[in-house]
């Protein structure tokens, strides 16, 4: 019995030492970070701008995004999730949105 108590104490000390070491390492790493430095300092600004424009075009942002559209979409998604959770586990599959495959049949 005494071994299990001292084993637990040693485990607690080891956990505390590990957490302390991780916190200390984080503080040291953050101390060397320059505020306002770009995330990828080796990537030229022109390339970053081209990359941002590419991803904006992939997301359809060149057509414009209505004011509040993103917040409205998040609200709609949260309401849908809440409605599904409220329905419970025995909800019929027909009452949930269904995927209709419109492509060619294999």
Buried (B, 14 or more C-beta within 10 A) or exposed (E): EEEEEEEEEEEEEEEEEEEEEEEEEEEEEEEEEEEEEEEEEEEEEEEEEEEEEEEEEEEEEEEEEEEEEEEEEEEEEEEEEEEEEEEEEEEEEEEEEEEEEEEEEE
